[in-house]
Amino acid sequence: MPRRTPFHEYHRDAGAKLIDFGGWEMPVQYQGILAEHAACRNAVGCFDVSHMGEVRFRGPQALRAVNHLVTNDVSKLAIDQAMYTAMCNDHGGIVDDLIVYKLGEEDILICVNAANREKDYGWMKAHNPFGADITNESEQWAQLAIQGRHAIALGEELLGRSLADVKNYWFTRGSFAGVEGCIVARTGYTGEDGFEVFLPAGAADIVWNAVHGQGAKFGLADIGLGARDTLRLEMKYCLYGNDITDDTTPLEAGLGWVTKLDKGDFIGRDPLVKQRDSGVPRRLVGLEVADRIPRQHCAVVHGGQVVGEVTSGTRSPSLGKNLAIAYVPAALSKAGTALEIDVRGKPAAAQVVKTPFYTRPY
Amino acid sequence: MAYPNDRKYSTDHEWVRVDGNVGTVGISHHAQDALGEIVHVELPAVGKVVKKGDGVAEVESVKAVSDVYTPVSGKVVAVNDGLDGNEGTVNSDPHEAGWLFKVELSDAGELAGLMDAGAYGDHAGNDF
């Protein structure tokens, strides 16, 4: 029996194409990936991201426990502020990438990837030397991402107050669509303006209907996992399992900006310091590819030698270009470097480019 | 809706419609629906000699790439150049304007091994 989110019946009734995603039956598309991608870029999209997990850290040791687990410095967080981070294993490989929300001095909420819910919770419980109170709240929360240039206007109608005043990676709490206990965060995975709302799972119907009722005049479209992937790929946002795994480090993955090696000890720090000092051997880069669409696991070739591997690839709906994300040797990671990608036996010319690939025009 | 009965179908969801000694090949409605919006098509070179079951073309959606196996052997005598920039035609009209390539048959006897529209509908579902 596949796992389903509280919004499952809405997806089914909308005629969405449903697929298995890490054990979850999720909509991959409704009207079509290209139209959904365009709706998010040009108006506003609604994504069911309830399959993401939530883990709560409570108690006097909560903040310290989280800072021991993650690469970014959560001691810098103010209440109502969020932070993107990696969580590493003993080798500096990435257990998961997370968003940490500081609800109170002794109260932290962490959003984890769907496929990693059990792995992360187990890892956190097993690496809790300070004795924080850790609970898996994944079943209690539903989550929608509202993304696009009209997202904030829509959100303000449902919130009944300003959302524009909430800065990027901050959040506000309270009543959303009349449902108490919601967390509304200025975060997202699309490159658009927007927010993500955590809501009590039992209120899913109320929130879904309010979002869609108020959203119609803004051109709100439901967005499946297919367009979620093309949208995030245009921003070179990492997808766990593709671009980052237990065997890639945040320094290799371009997540040095959330890796605070000087914040004090944390799991994975020693191997990461070593890697920094000896030189990061490979880097995750963005590539534009001529003629052919690169796909995950395609080889990256330079001078006749395989030097790397594509971790994500697609035809960019916004740019009309073929894009890849790939690990390449550090020496070949500079923008402008010419490489080849072996697309099912045929070489395609590729060039390292600056990322994000896409920049929103507003 | 049922599949057109003027042609034969493979279990891999290609169709071939024979006119004289030339078979026109495309993918079925079921195949294009499963693949999603097609954004890229790789077609064989005209003149290429192909054998039944060879992967001779590729159709790609945003998410995935799919090989197209020729259901008949012979020589490629034409490809659908009109798809360049209009790849979505394979989705919107897979059985007519969305054809992929034409093969001059080397063995018309191969057609007997393919399914008719009724059998293919049972195989893929007449649900469109």
Interface residues (C-beta under 8 A of the other chain):
Chain A: K17 V28 Q29 G32 I33 L34 G226 D229 T230 R292 I293 R295 T314 R315 P317 R344
Chain B: G36 E37 V39 H40 E42 E58 E60 S61 V62 K63 V65
